[in-house]
Amino acid sequence: MNTDFNHIESVYWVFTQLCNDICDHCYNDSGPKGARISEEECMAIIENLPDKMDRLILSGGEPLADKKLLYKILDRLKEKYQGETQIMLQTNGDLINERILDSLIEKGVTRIDIASIDRFHKFAGQRLEMLKALFKSRGMSDEVAEPLVTKDIFLKKDSLSFGYWGANEEMWLGGNWARGRAMKKNLWLKDPEHNFCSILSGAKGFLGGTELPQEISIQLWKINPCCPGTLYPLGDARKEKVADVLLRVSKMKVFQMLNEGEPWKMGEHLGISEEDAKTKTREQKNICLYCDYFFEHHLHSNTLEEMK
């Protein structure tokens, strides 16, 4: 586990939940009326990001549905990191055209992931061939089209690249989508044996020291160890240095276990056995819902300190 969080390998930032689509499986209720934060708040968050990041993934919602804000963010990131951080954009691809793509590249985006090749999105992959041709016309490679989730491929900093994939029952619709519209539409995975925490978009490695890239999630302003977010955020990126927040939680047993991808062990030091945790997960039917239950019953919402 790291002790200096002023350098982090990967940050996944949902800076807007505004979107041009209303997908049934969306875990954060993105849509035309999705939650947004101001330009001022985004600039404060950028100021509070670690001094060094290997990559930053900008996502939503649909980032290009909030294009003016996206461009302001890209300009500030370019100014702060001077091209030393790989900037990636995760998008549904619906709003991309030649002019917008050229602007994104000029503003420092080197990787674009089309995360809509599935049955839930409006076009369900219908624009993919057109987008492939457009990307390749700008010298972008799809040599690695799948998500960059392992250390051997997670950076493509020195070249332009793109990927394409989507949600399915095994991945991203799997264990973590017991949230938002996916929950309301009953699309969440009811498999208490599924440990979403053990993969990159889960909590494993968010403090470093594992075989996975170190990645945290910021949902609008909420600092989290995983994409869907824990019941209580680790901190507020508008007001706190991200490195300070990670250092603080790195000293807590609960988050050390989440970092190891072992959510069923996060209460062992409190006398909650792994088998007891799995029994409760079977009742909840989902590891993220067990995590919510654990936080609600054993941690204070404002400090994350353990209840006595």
N, C-alpha and C positions, 0 to 999 in steps of 0.2 A: 504494500500500500504506500502511496506517495505521502510525503510530508510537506512538500512545497507545491501548492496548487496555483502558483502564478504561471505555470506551464501546464496546459491540459491538451490532450490529444484531439478531442472532438467535442463540439457543443452543437446540440440540436435545438434551434430556437424557432418556436412558433410565435412569430411577432404579430400575427393577425389571425383571427378566425373568420374574417370576411371571405366569402367564396361565391363564385358564380353558379355553383351547383348545390344541391341539397341531397347528399348521399345517405342512404339508409344506414350504412355501416360506420358513419363518422363518430369517432369517440369524443370529439370536443364540440359537437353541435355547430360546426361551421355552416355558413350559408349566407345569403344576401343580407341577413340581419345579424351576422356573427359578431362576437365581441371584438373590440379594437382597443388599442392604446394609442396615445398621442405621439407625435414626433418628438416632443420634449422628453417623454418617458423613454422612448427608444434610444435617444441620444444619451440619456443617463445610464441606461443599461449597457450600452457600448463602452461608456467610460468605466463601468464596473466589471467588465469582462477581464479575464486573465491577461497579463502582459504579453503572453505568448500562447497562441493556439495553433495546432497543426491544421485543423480544418474547422469551418463553421458551416453548418447546414441551415439554410433559411427555409422555413416551411410555413404552412398555414393549417386550416383555411387554404386559400389560394393566394400565394404571394403576389401574383400579377393582378389580382382583383383589388389590391391595395398598392398599385404600381407607383404612385407618387411617393408614398412612404418607403416602399422598397428601394427606390432610386436614392432617396436621402440616406437610408441605411448603408447602401453600397458605397456611396461617396464617402461617408464618415469612416467606414471600415477600411477603405483604400487609404485614406489619410492616416489612420491610426497604425495599421499593420504593414503598410508599404509593400504589399504583395507577398509578404512572408507567410500569410495564412491562406490556405486553399478555401475559396468561397464556393459553396455548392448551393444549388437551388433545387428544391423538391416541389414539383408542380404537377397539376393535372394535364398541362399542355394545351388546354383549350384556347388560351388567349395569346399564344406565341405566334408571331409572324416574323418576317425578315427584319423589319425595323426594330422590333423589340429585342430579337435575338442579338442583333449587332450592338444595341445599347447595353445589354447584359454583359456581353464579352468585353466591351470597352470599359465597363465599370468594374471589371475584375472577376466575374463569374467564370470558373474554369470547368465546372461539372454541372450538368443538368440531369436530373432524374425525373422521368415521366412515371409517376406513381399512380396511374389510372387504368392500367391494362387489366380490367376485370369487369364483372357484370354490374357493379354498383355505380359506376360513373356514367355520366350522360352519353358520352361517345363510345365508351367501352372498348377503347383501342382503335376506333375507326380512323383516327388521324395519324396513327403511328407511322405508316409508310411515308406519308407526306412529311412528317416531322423528321424521320430518319434522313430523307433526302435533303431537307433544309439544313440539318445539323452537319451532315457530311460535306455540304457545299461550303461550310465555314471551317473545314478541316478538323471537325470533331470526330473522335473515334468511339465505336461501341464495342471495342475488344472485350471489355468487361461490362456487360449489360446489366448483370444482377446487382443488388445493393452491395455497397462496399462495407462489409461488416467484419472482415477479418484483417488482422494486422498485416498480412502479406500484400493485400491489395487496397487497404482502406484509404490510401492517398494516391491521387493522380495529379499532383500539384503542378508538374512542369509541362503538362499537355492538356489540350481541350478534349473532353470526353463527355459521353452521355450514356444513360442507362434507361431501362424501361421494365416495369414490373407492376404488380398489383396485389390486392388483398385476396386471400383465400382462407379456407377453413384451417389450414395448417399454420399459416403465418399471417400475423397482423389482424386477422379475424379471430385468430386463436386467443389464448389465455388472457390477453390484456383488454379486450374490447368490451369489458363489462362497465361501460361508461357511455355517457351522452346518448346520441340517437341510436347507437347500436344496442344499448340497453333497452331503450324504449321500444325498439323494433324487434326485440328478442333475438338478436343476431350474435350475442355473446356466447363464447364457448363454455359449456357446462361440463368441464372435465377437471375434477379436483386433483388429478395426477399431473396435469400439465404445469410445468414450472416455467412460466414466461420470464421470471427473474433471471434465469440462467443464460439468457442471450443478450446481445448488445442493446437492443431497444428496451430490455428490462434493466434491472439495477446492476447486474454483474459488471464489475470493473469500473463503476462510476468514480471510485476513489483511487483507481489504478492498482497495479500489482497482480493482475491476472493475465491470462493469455489473450484476452480481448482488448481492443482499443479502449482507452479511458474516455467515456462519453457521459455527459450530463444532458439533461433536458431543461429548457426554459420555456414554460408555457405562458405566453404573454410576458409576465414578470416573475412568475413563480419558479424558483429554482427547485429542480426535482432530480432524483436518481434514475428516472425512467420516463419513457415517452408519455404514457397516460397520466403519470403523476401520482404520488402518494396522497393520502387523504389530506395531510397537512404538508404544505411546501417546506423545504429546508430553509428558505429565506426569500427575501424580496430583492431582486436584481436591480430595481430602481434606486434602492437606498443603501445596499450593502455590497461590498466587494465580493464577487463570486468566490475568490480564493479564500477569503476569511470565513465564508459560510461553510465551504468544504472542509477547511481545517477544523472548524468547530465540530461538525458532525462526525468527522473521522475518529474522534475520541470516544464515540458512543457505541456501545456493544451492538445495539440494534442495527445501526448502519454499517458496521463492520461485517455483520452477517449478510446483509443485503448486497454488499460489495462482493462477497464470496458467492453470490447467487444461491444463498441458503435461507430463503425466507422462513422456512419452518423451524429454523434454529434461532431466530432473532429474539425469542423470549426465554431461551434456556437459562440465562443468568438470572431471570426473574422467577425461575421454578416452573416454567411452561415447557414441558417436554416436546420433542419433535413429534411424537405420536399424538399428544394432545392437540398440537397445532394442525396435524393432518386430519384429525377427527373433526375439528372445527371447519377446516377447509371443505371437507365432504359435506358438511351442513350448508356451507356457503356456495358450494359447487364451483368455485373459481379462486385461484390463488390471489388475484388482485382484490377480490372481495374479502378474503381472509386478512390480507394486509390492511385494508380499511378497518376491519373489525379490531385488529390488534392495535392500530394507532388510536382508535376511538376509546378503547378500554384501558390502554396502558401508557399513553403519552399525553402530555399537556399540549394543546393545540398551538399555543403561542410560543413556547420555548422548546418543545420536543423533549423536555426532561421527563423521566419516568415518574409515573404516579407512585406514591408510597402506599 
